[in-house]
């Protein structure tokens, strides 16, 4: 093997190790971003079915390929599927343990938020050459909670994302 071949082989190995390290740092960031969203969730009416708070998910895409998925699986599941617009339900108890009723105000697919998030992320077509993170909640009414009800679904986590990413990037060992 020539010196040039040895150098090329070493550089290739170094690039692979660096890429693997960066991917691990991003995966750690993914986990922390989802966990932060769960901790930051605020709705003036609280969690009724539990679909928004249990549907936070994030995907890591490398050169357009869906390579990593994280959803907080340590949280209790929703108590029922999402309400459709105009559908009324009485829950005893609701996701937060209270007895109450609610009528759906936004049109939904009537399914579960976690499945909605996974379907969205697995069908997302990244056009990025490099690495991309995509985070979502799986309820069609997330925007309604934030804009009309002045709650927090993902905005606070978005504002902290840069700091969370920086915290998770550590030197290679």
C-alpha positions as CSV (number, residue, x, y, z in Angstrom):
1,X,0.0,0.0,0.0
2,X,1.4,3.4,-0.9
3,X,1.5,6.4,1.4
4,X,-1.2,8.0,-0.6
5,X,-3.5,5.0,-0.3
6,X,-2.8,4.8,3.4
7,X,-3.6,8.5,3.8
8,X,-6.8,8.1,1.8
9,X,-7.9,5.1,3.8
10,X,-7.2,7.0,7.1
11,X,-9.2,10.0,5.9
12,X,-12.1,7.8,4.9
13,X,-12.1,6.2,8.3
14,X,-11.9,9.6,10.0
15,X,-14.9,10.9,8.0
16,X,-16.9,7.8,8.9
17,X,-16.1,8.1,12.6
18,X,-17.0,11.9,12.6
19,X,-20.3,11.2,10.8
20,X,-21.2,8.5,13.3
21,X,-20.4,10.8,16.2
22,X,-22.4,13.7,14.7
23,X,-25.3,11.3,14.1
24,X,-25.2,10.2,17.7
25,X,-25.2,13.8,19.0
26,X,-28.2,14.5,16.8
27,X,-30.0,11.4,18.0
28,X,-29.4,12.6,21.6
29,X,-30.7,16.0,20.7
30,X,-33.8,14.4,19.2
31,X,-34.6,12.6,22.4
32,X,-34.1,15.8,24.4
33,X,-36.2,17.9,22.1
34,X,-39.2,15.6,22.3
35,X,-38.8,15.3,26.1
36,X,-38.7,19.1,26.3
37,X,-41.9,19.5,24.3
38,X,-43.7,17.1,26.7
39,X,-42.5,19.1,29.7
40,X,-43.3,22.5,28.0
41,X,-46.8,21.5,26.8
42,X,-49.5,24.0,28.0
43,X,-53.1,24.1,27.1
44,X,-55.6,26.3,28.9
45,X,-58.0,23.4,29.0
46,X,-55.4,20.8,29.8
47,X,-55.0,17.4,28.1
48,X,-58.4,15.9,27.4
49,X,-57.6,12.7,25.4
50,X,-53.8,13.0,25.7
51,X,-53.2,12.8,22.0
52,X,-51.2,16.0,21.6
53,X,-48.8,15.4,24.5
54,X,-48.3,11.8,23.5
55,X,-47.8,12.5,19.8
56,X,-44.6,14.5,19.9
57,X,-42.1,12.9,17.6
58,X,-38.9,13.7,15.7
59,X,-37.2,12.3,12.6
60,X,-33.5,12.5,11.6
61,X,-32.9,12.4,7.9
62,X,-29.4,11.9,6.4
63,X,-29.0,12.7,2.8
64,X,-32.8,12.4,2.4
65,X,-33.1,9.0,4.2
66,X,-35.3,8.6,7.3
67,X,-32.7,7.2,9.7
68,X,-33.9,7.8,13.2
69,X,-37.3,8.2,14.9
70,X,-38.0,9.2,18.5
71,X,-41.3,9.5,20.4
72,X,-41.5,9.7,24.1
73,X,-42.6,6.2,24.9
74,X,-42.3,6.6,28.6
75,X,-45.5,8.6,28.8
76,X,-48.9,7.1,29.5
77,X,-50.9,6.5,26.3
78,X,-53.9,8.6,25.3
79,X,-57.3,7.6,26.8
80,X,-59.0,7.6,23.4
81,X,-58.7,8.6,19.8
82,X,-58.9,12.3,18.7
83,X,-62.3,13.8,18.6
84,X,-63.6,14.8,15.2
85,X,-65.2,18.3,14.8
86,X,-68.6,18.3,16.5
87,X,-68.0,15.0,18.2
88,X,-68.8,15.1,21.9
89,X,-67.2,12.8,24.5
90,X,-67.4,12.4,28.3
91,X,-64.3,11.0,29.8
92,X,-64.2,9.5,33.3
93,X,-61.3,10.1,33.7
94,X,-59.7,12.2,31.0
95,X,-56.0,12.0,30.4
96,X,-55.3,14.2,33.4
97,X,-57.6,12.2,35.7
98,X,-60.6,14.6,35.7
99,X,-64.2,13.8,34.7
100,X,-65.3,16.1,32.0
101,X,-66.8,16.4,28.6
102,X,-65.5,18.1,25.5
103,X,-66.7,18.7,21.9
104,X,-64.2,18.6,19.1
105,X,-63.7,22.0,17.5
106,X,-61.2,21.1,14.7
107,X,-61.6,18.5,12.0
108,X,-59.3,15.5,12.6
109,X,-58.8,12.0,11.2
110,X,-60.3,10.5,14.4
111,X,-57.2,8.5,15.0
112,X,-54.3,8.6,17.4
113,X,-51.8,11.4,17.4
114,X,-48.7,9.2,17.7
115,X,-49.7,7.2,14.6
116,X,-50.3,10.5,12.8
117,X,-46.8,11.7,13.7
118,X,-45.1,8.5,12.6
119,X,-47.0,8.4,9.3
120,X,-46.1,12.1,8.6
121,X,-42.4,11.6,9.4
122,X,-42.0,8.3,7.6
123,X,-43.7,9.8,4.4
124,X,-41.8,13.1,4.6
125,X,-39.5,13.6,1.7
126,X,-36.3,15.4,2.8
127,X,-34.5,17.2,0.0
128,X,-31.5,18.1,2.2
129,X,-28.0,16.8,1.3
130,X,-26.7,16.4,4.8
131,X,-28.6,16.1,8.0
132,X,-32.1,17.4,8.8
133,X,-34.3,17.2,11.9
134,X,-38.1,17.4,11.6
135,X,-40.3,17.5,14.7
136,X,-44.0,17.4,14.9
137,X,-47.1,16.9,17.0
138,X,-49.7,14.5,15.7
139,X,-52.9,16.5,16.3
140,X,-54.6,18.7,13.7
141,X,-55.6,21.1,16.5
142,X,-52.1,21.9,17.7
143,X,-52.1,25.2,15.8
144,X,-55.5,26.0,17.3
145,X,-54.1,25.4,20.8
146,X,-51.2,27.8,20.1
147,X,-53.0,30.6,18.2
148,X,-56.5,30.7,19.4
149,X,-56.1,29.3,23.0
150,X,-52.7,30.9,23.5
151,X,-51.2,27.6,24.7
152,X,-47.9,26.0,23.9
153,X,-47.4,22.9,21.8
154,X,-44.0,23.3,20.0
155,X,-43.1,27.0,20.0
156,X,-41.2,27.0,23.3
157,X,-39.2,23.9,22.3
158,X,-38.4,25.5,18.9
159,X,-37.1,28.6,20.8
160,X,-34.8,26.3,22.8
161,X,-33.8,24.0,20.0
162,X,-30.4,25.7,19.2
163,X,-29.4,25.6,22.9
164,X,-30.5,21.9,23.1
165,X,-28.5,21.0,20.0
166,X,-25.4,22.9,21.3
167,X,-25.6,21.1,24.7
168,X,-25.6,17.7,23.0
169,X,-22.6,18.2,20.8
170,X,-19.6,17.0,22.7
171,X,-16.0,16.3,21.6
172,X,-15.3,12.9,20.1
173,X,-13.6,10.4,22.5
